[in-house]
């Protein structure tokens, strides 16, 4: 069938093969072209030379690297093209010169290549291009001329720059026109390719469509880069380079040709916009405006295009386009022959992921980031870096359990960075999951791996993490003897941390904190002072020192210390609450009310930040929501609201805190509410760091905790009114707390307190008895929700004593000191109750214990200070 083609049909078939780069098909047509009846016999030698040249260049790979030894291989093609050039009247003379210039460029003969391009007269041509192949050859000729000028005139930078840039720009203009016309040709040909004789070449054609050639791709990439480089060198904000990028990408965006170049340029433009263009820049793009106008027929409810309206939208759109194209090009085969190609394609995709991480983390779109990295697992499941980034995105999103599993997988894939990942996993298990045994194991593994000199600097931090895991595990022990032994072991480990790095303020601070918890106040004060010497910006350490002052009975010194600290940290929640309790202790009602007002204003100001957080995060999925519901009675570690019910729940998170936080006999209002309320941990007793940048937020998952924290503030205000016997003011506070968080043991406890006070103030014994029964029911309901709530146990025991049920009261007091053996008031009330029962020996032991504890009991429990990690941990 090929031998019968002639005339117009043969010419059309030859043009199609040349346009598609189907050199195999063109070689099949070559005998027909050379026949006398073909009408194309003059082009035979040109086509043969073109087949030899283009086939050879395709075999060299994706990038054309000129070499002088190529001349020997292309000698036959050179001879044919020189023969074509001898005939000045030949209709293929222009094409012959351009192909010969391309051949000389491939052979690193740049002077001859430039001379032939000048002789071709393409600059003075005014007639339309006869075929798409001619248009491509001229575009390639301008690109070759620019590349040759860069090499030949390397010494004359000014002349070279102007000439080469003009040629690159001209080549880019022609390339854009070529791509547009090529797409039209492909579209028209595809509808006609239903003939089985021509469909055999469709697979070859589809492969050729993906790239427009190394020379043209290099030209499009270089013209934008050169313009950007010139603007940067002159220190001017010239948008021409960016506009060139936009023009090229817009041209390639809706075409199948040049997808690889589109992927590369999209990534480069996104990086350029991210680095150079200010975030508040509102300069309009002429290219994007023109494209949007051309797509106006898509307007309306069925609009099928998206035009970015801001710098951030454009960056994300470019990176998502680049990510889709890059992941589609990834080599999935595990064959050794394709190992290099696979490595390069994965590296290309990772460069896009790096930019996506920078951009999406800036706008806190952690959900989208985690989805992108999860999608990358189909080809990068053996890449530790992708696993680690996936885990960090889940961590920022708030999916703690899955983040922990992903980090474990990352460690298994590659152990070269294992100490860092073990340390991060240990922090996650401590800070969010409360699984202290696993955290301790990770910290010990990291410590063992730090024997390597490369990671020796991490050894003190690994020791500190192991000590924290041990200390928090000890605080969760039910048996007091086990708790005491565990705390003593933890103190020993903290001392080892200090010895390992005496200049580490964080080790000194935690060492001081746990010396205080085991009631070694002298050691705690010394280490706390040393920690503040090394880093004065530690509100948590200042709070610890103030609590040590209160334990020593120096309330005035503690108040002065807190007042001075609040000048530097005016919104520190823990210091505000501590000042409130000291003022109540002094009986300063007006000052206490002012502090309560400041705390309520604190939450009012924080309200907007909660909703901003909700806007940028997605809602927890069903599994996470179920897990959250299962742990609402629990107290997550380090920056969570304290609760004692969780440690008795079989599916809840293990908790480190068992003591009441806002007072000895008052309601349990937490100081450490950072993660639950959305307050940065530096504002609730932690270091001055923005922990939100590390752990992110849970979006709507924090709504429950936010309401709970605000309800606690109303209960604290109600406790203040009760202490001043202002019962009429308590009702509105309780109503506000109930409205914010109705189903909590704190609200039930506060109702019981209100009923008890009303019963004490009632003159009618019948009404008083009924009110006491209501109070008892409220306390029992609170204990049903939280069996270890100390304040409910204490006040319920008082009610039983008033009913002369001293045996039941003693059992409750014993339960109270079992839950918190360091509770001075609990031991004292237990001793008094035992005296009323005539148990003098037991009473003397209890009162002696209370006397010993009284000399070391702070105004608030030391465990009220949360376990937090600075951002640079």
C-alpha positions, 0 to 999 in steps of 0.5 A: 500500500505504501508503494502506491502513494503518490502526489498529494496523498504521499506529501500529506503522509510524509508531512504527518510522519515528520510532524509526529516524529515518526521516523520509522514510518517516514523510512517506510515512505522513503522509497515512494518519495524517491520514485519518479512519479512521486513528485517529491523526488527532490526531497529524498536526500533531505528526508534520508538525512533527517531520518539519520539525524533525528533517530541518532539524537533520539538515541542520545536520551532526553537531553542533547549534549553536543560532542565532537565525536558525534560528527563521525556517526553523522557523516552520512547525513552531513554529506546528504545535506551538503548535497542538498545545499549545493542547489540554490533553487531547491525548494528544500534548501532552507530545511537543509540548512537548518538541519545541517546547522542542527547537525553541526550543533550536535557535533559541537561545531558552533561556528559552522552552525551559526554560519549556516543559520545566518545563510538560511535567511530565516530572519528575513523570511516573510512568507507563512510557514509551509508545514509544521515541520518547517515551523519547528525547524526554525524555532529550533534554529533560533534556540540553537543560535542562542545556545551557540552564542552563549558558548562562542561569545562567553567573554563578551557578557553584555553582547552575548546576553542581549543577542542570546536573549533575543534568540531565546525569546524569538524561539519561545514565541515560535514554540508556543505557536508550534505547540498550538498548531500541533495540538490542532493537527493532532485533534484533526488527525485523531478523528480520521485515524479510524483506518486500520492501516494508519492506526498502527502508528498511534502508539508511537504518536502518543509517545512523541506527543508527550515531549516537544524536543529537548531544544524547544523545552530548553528554550522555553525554560531558559527564556523565563529563567534569563529574564528572572535572573536579569531582574534579580541582578538589577534588583528591580521588581520586573514581572516579565520573567514571571509573565513568561512563566505564566504565558508558557504554562498557560499555553501548555496547560490545556494541551497534551504536548509538553507535559513534562516541561509543564510540570517542571515550569509549574514547580519553578514558577511556584517556587519563584512566587513563594520566594520573590513575590510578597504575600500581599502583592495584588498585581494583576497578571495580563496573561491570566486576565487574557486567558480568563476572558477567552474562557468567558463562555464557561461562565455561570453555574457550570464554569469549568475553569479556575483562575487564581485570585491571589498569590497563594491560590496561584502557588497551590494551583501550580504545585498541585498541577506539578504534583499530578504530572510528577506522580504520573511520571513516576516509574513504578517498576522495581526492575534493576534496569529502571532503577536510575529512572525510578530514582530520578522520577521519585526525586522529582516528585519529592521536590514538589512535595517539599514546596507543598509542605512549605506552602500548606504548612504556612496556611495550616492546611494539614489535612490536604498535606496528609492526603497528598503524602498518603497518595504518594505511598503508592510509589514511595512506600520504601522512602523514609523521607516521605514516611516521615513527612506523612507522619508529621502532617498527620501529627499536625492534623491531630491524628495522633495514633496514625501518626505514631504508626507512620513514624514507627514505619518510617523508622523501620524503612530507614534507620539512618535518622532513627534517633531523631525519629525515636525522639519524636515518637517518644514525645508523641506517646508522652504528649498526646497518647499517654502511653509512657511505657512505649515512650520510654522504650523509644527514648531508650532506643534513641539513647542507645543510637546516640553513641554515634558521634553524629548524634551525640548532641541528642543524648541529653535530650534522650535521657530527659525524654526517658526521665519524663516517661518514667516520671509520668508513669510513676504519677499514674501508679495506683499503689502509693509505694509503687508511685513513690519508688517510681518518682524517686527513680525519675528524680535520679534520672533527671539528676543524670540529665543535669550531669550530662548537660549542666547548661541545659535549662530544661533538664534543670527545670524538670529536675526542680519540678520533680524534686518539688513533687517529692517534697525536696523543696530546697533541692527544687529551689536551687535547681529552679533558680539555676534554670532561670539563670540560664533562661529567664523566659520560663513562665512555668519555672517562675510559677514553680518557684512561686509555688515553692514560696507558698509551700514555705509560707511566704505568700507575700514573696510568691505574690510579688514574684507572680505580679512581676512575671505577669508584667512580662507574660500578661496573658499567662493563664497559670500565673493568673490563676495562681495570683487569684488563689493567693489573693483569695488567701489574703482575703482581697476580694476586690483584687480577686474579682479583678483577676477573675474578670481578667481571666474571663477577658482572656477567654473572650479574646481567645474566642476568635482564634478558636474559630480561625483554627476551625476554619483551616482544619477539617472535622475529625473523622468518625473513628477519631471522634469515637476515640475522642468521646471515649477519652473525654473523662480522661486527661491527656498529658502535658497541656490538658485539663486535669481529671482523675477519672481517666486512669480508671477507664479501661479504654481511656488515655493514661493520665499523669495528674491526680490532684485538684488544680485550682484549689484545695477545697475548691472546684477543679479548674485546670491550669494546663488547658493549652491543647484543649482550649487552643491556648498556646502552651507557653500561656499555660505554664510551658516555655515561651514557644509557639507549640501550635506550630509543632502539633497543630490543632484538631479543629472542631474536635477542640470545641468540647474542650474549649467550652469546658475550660470556659465553664471552669472559669465560671465555676472558679468565680462561683467558688470565690463567691461561696468563700465570701458567702455571696450565695445570691451571686453563685446561681448565675455562675452555675447557670453559665457553667451548665450552659457551656458544659452541662454534663461534667462532674465539676458542674455537679460538684458545684451544685452540691456545694451550692445546696450545702451552703443553702442548707447551712444558711436555712433556719428550717430543719426540714428544708435544710435536710432536703437540701443536704440530700440534694447536695449528697445526690449531686456529690454522688453523681459527680463521683459516678462520673469521676470516682477520684474527684477529691473535692467531691469526696471531701465535701461528701464526707463532711455531709456524712459527718453532720449526719453522725455517720463517721464510719462512712466519712472515714472511708471517704477520707481514706479514699481521698488520701489514697488517691492523693497521699500528699493531700494535707487537708485530707490527712487532717480531716481523716485524723479529726474523724478518727478522733471522733470515733475514738481511734486515737492511735490512728488519729495521731498518725494521721495528724502527724502526717498532716503536720509533716505535709503542711510544711511542704504543701503549696497553695496549688499542687506542683503537678498542676504545672503541665508537662510541655515541650518547647518548639525547639525541643 
